[in-house]
Amino acid sequence: MIVAVGGHSRNAGKTSVICGLVRGLPQARWRAIKLSPHAHPEAGGDRDTDRYLAAGAAEALLVTNPQEV
């Protein structure tokens, strides 16, 4: 099963929806992937992927625009 959650603005609730799905359906053994048009330089990764893992995702990945890294 593949589920995509998208939006055009920040703080719209996209990460909350994903975390709710992951928590609500743990038997799905989720792999969550965040696609971002910009780099995330902060040390320790991305806060959204950290939230996916905390919700129970088996794996969380961040894919960014390599031209901005």
Contact map, one row per residue, 1 for C-alpha under 8 A:
111000000000000000000000000000000000000000000000000000000000000000000
111100000000000000000000000000000000000000000000000000000000000000000
111110000000000000000000000000000000000000000000000000000000000000000
011111000000000000000000000000000000000000000000000000000000000000000
001111100000010011000000000000000000000000000000000000000000000000000
000111110000010000000000000000000000000000000000000000000000000000000
000011111001010000000000000000000000000000000000000000000000000000000
000001111100000000000000000000000000000000000000000000000000000000000
000000111111000000000000000000000000000000000000000000000000000000000
000000011111000000000000000000000000000000000000000000000000000000000
000000001111110000000000000000000000000000000000000000000000000000000
000000101111110000000000000000000000000000000000000000000000000000000
000000000011111110000000000000000000000000000000000000000000000000000
000011100011111111000000000000000000000000000000000000000000000000000
000000000000111111100000000000000000000000000001001100000000000000000
000000000000111111110000000000000000000000000000000000000000000000000
000010000000111111111000000000000000000000000000000000000000000000000
000010000000011111111100000000000000000000000000000100000000000000000
000000000000001111111110000000000000000000000000001100100000000000000
000000000000000111111111000000000000000000000000000000100000000000000
000000000000000011111111100000000000000000000000000000000000000000000
000000000000000001111111110101000000000000000000000100111000000000000
000000000000000000111111110000000000000000000000000000110000000000000
000000000000000000011111110000000000000000000000000000000000000000000
000000000000000000001111111100000000000000000000000000000000000000000
000000000000000000000111111111000000000000000000000000011000000000000
000000000000000000000000111110000000000000000000000000000000000000000
000000000000000000000100111111000000000000000000000000000000000000000
000000000000000000000000011111100000000000000000000000001100000000000
000000000000000000000100010111110000000000000000000000011110000000000
000000000000000000000000000011111000000000000000000000001111100000000
000000000000000000000000000001111100000000000000100100001011100000000
000000000000000000000000000000111110000000000000100000000001111000000
000000000000000000000000000000011111000000000001100000000001111000000
000000000000000000000000000000001111100000000000000000000000011100000
000000000000000000000000000000000111111000000000000000000000011110000
000000000000000000000000000000000011111000000000000000000000000110000
000000000000000000000000000000000001111100000000000000000000000110011
000000000000000000000000000000000001111110000000000000000000000111011
000000000000000000000000000000000000011111001100000000000000000100000
000000000000000000000000000000000000001111101000000000000000000000001
000000000000000000000000000000000000000111111100000000000000000000000
000000000000000000000000000000000000000011111000000000000000000000000
000000000000000000000000000000000000000001111100000000000000000000000
000000000000000000000000000000000000000111111110110000000000000000000
000000000000000000000000000000000000000101011111110000000000010000000
000000000000000000000000000000000000000000001111111000000000000000000
000000000000001000000000000000000100000000000111111100000000000000000
000000000000000000000000000000011100000000001111111110000001110000000
000000000000000000000000000000000000000000001111111111000001000000000
000000000000001000100000000000000000000000000011111111100000000000000
000000000000001001100100000000010000000000000001111111111001000000000
000000000000000000000000000000000000000000000000111111111111000000000
000000000000000000000000000000000000000000000000011111111000000000000
000000000000000000110110000000000000000000000000001111111000000000000
000000000000000000000110010001000000000000000000000111111100000000000
000000000000000000000100010011110000000000000000000111111111000000000
000000000000000000000000000011100000000000000000000010011111000000000
000000000000000000000000000001110000000000000000000010001111100000000
000000000000000000000000000000111100000000000000110110001111110000000
000000000000000000000000000000111100000000000000100000000011111000000
000000000000000000000000000000001111000000000100100000000001111100000
000000000000000000000000000000001111000000000000000000000000111110000
000000000000000000000000000000000011111100000000000000000000011111000
000000000000000000000000000000000001111000000000000000000000001111111
000000000000000000000000000000000000001000000000000000000000000111111
000000000000000000000000000000000000000000000000000000000000000011111
000000000000000000000000000000000000011000000000000000000000000011111
000000000000000000000000000000000000011010000000000000000000000011111
